[in-house]
Amino acid sequence: MSNKIKIGISIGDINGIGLEVILKALSHNSILDYCTPIVYGHTKVASYHRKALGLTDFAFNVINDPSTANTKKANLINCWEEDVKIDLGVSNETGGKYALLSLQKATDALIKGEIDALVTAPINKHNIQSETFKFPGHTEYLQEQSNSPDVLMFMISEDIRVGVVTGHIPVKDISQNITKEKIVKKLLMMNESLKKDFWIEKPKIAVLGLNPHAGDNGLLGNEEQEVIMPAIQEAFDKGVICFGPYPADGFFGNGSHKQFDAVLAMYHDQGLIPFKTIAFGTGVNFSAGLKIVRTSPDHGTGYDIAGKNLADPSSFIEAIFAATHIVRNRREQEALLSNQLRTGGKVIETASDMKDDAN
């Protein structure tokens, strides 16, 4: 049981639906069969949300340190001492302040190796801004905290996986941030993640164009011919099985995404609108390319339904399972590679071989 995967959970905005989906997710005892959840928040805040939901048969095991977590219960670590006023459905400074405290404590534990992965409940990207948090979102914050040179916002579900070249930037800045070097880097990261985190032997990746109709041979823009196509060729020469650029407007509608293991979109909405249309409620945001493992649900703070017992925990549950599976896949791969080095044995050549051996 000591090797059971510990999943840290940050609570997000205390005035949103973060704690609601956390409590609903952890009320499923099946979660405890796969991992040991550790929530970073406060007992009184959790109790307030628990009572609002009428979860009378649920209680956290309160601990001071991840090492003392009970593997058969949902655990909670208090991240502050003072009482906090909760205003459900309201975006205010208080919501941002305590969302950040929770995130900081959980991230610190993750970096130190006290937990194996982090699942983040939604924050409000405006009210969380402070002298210590000047980031567009979780992804960029965790990139800096983990000293990672780059990160890929990778939206994943059972039916579709979509990554983006540019993330949380204004639309007017997208074109100037689409470079050959950046596209190649994202393709290499996506390819590596598909192999390491999802055990896909030879990933096949589709690359979308930037302009309408993928530029229409330069008539509607030249980024495809001058930037994207050379990037695809360079990545292909480096071993990435990638094709494109495909016109984004019909790519998902005609089901072309089903022919690939993942899709690289040029910007946030180009990738996330179709992803959420296809997989909303079961999709997960995964920060690929980091040494650490972080996932989150595919929805926001949900102020409009906060406290009304209407939030669906499905995406949060999927985020927990995804984090657990990715950690397990990385552990298995490390163990297999270590064994090969130690024994001088034959290198396992395919992902299916690795799965069969692990089973």
Number of C-alpha atoms within 10 A of each C-alpha: 9 7 7 15 20 26 27 30 28 28 31 29 35 32 28 30 32 29 27 25 23 22 21 20 20 22 16 11 12 10 18 16 11 17 24 25 28 29 32 26 26 21 19 14 18 21 17 13 23 20 12 14 16 10 14 9 7 14 18 17 15 19 16 12 14 21 11 10 20 16 20 15 19 23 25 25 23 18 19 15 9 8 9 14 11 17 15 19 19 16 19 16 15 19 24 22 17 21 27 23 19 24 27 20 18 29 27 14 19 21 17 10 13 17 23 23 27 28 31 28 30 25 27 21 17 15 17 27 17 13 6 9 14 13 17 15 18 19 21 19 17 22 19 13 12 15 12 14 9 15 22 25 23 25 27 23 22 10 14 19 25 26 30 26 24 23 21 16 12 10 12 8 10 17 14 8 15 18 16 18 15 16 27 22 18 23 28 18 20 29 26 18 21 21 18 19 23 16 21 17 16 15 19 17 24 24 26 26 25 25 20 14 19 24 19 15 11 14 11 14 16 16 20 23 17 13 15 27 19 16 22 23 16 16 23 16 11 11 11 22 17 22 18 17 21 20 18 21 16 11 15 16 11 9 9 13 18 14 10 15 18 25 26 26 25 25 23 20 16 18 24 20 11 18 22 19 11 16 20 18 19 21 28 29 25 26 24 25 23 20 13 20 23 29 31 28 27 25 19 17 21 19 18 13 14 23 23 14 15 14 16 16 21 17 23 28 23 23 28 29 19 25 26 24 17 21 21 16 20 17 14 17 19 13 13 17 14 12 14 14 12 9 8 9 10 9 11 13 9 13 17 13 13 17 13 8 11 12 6
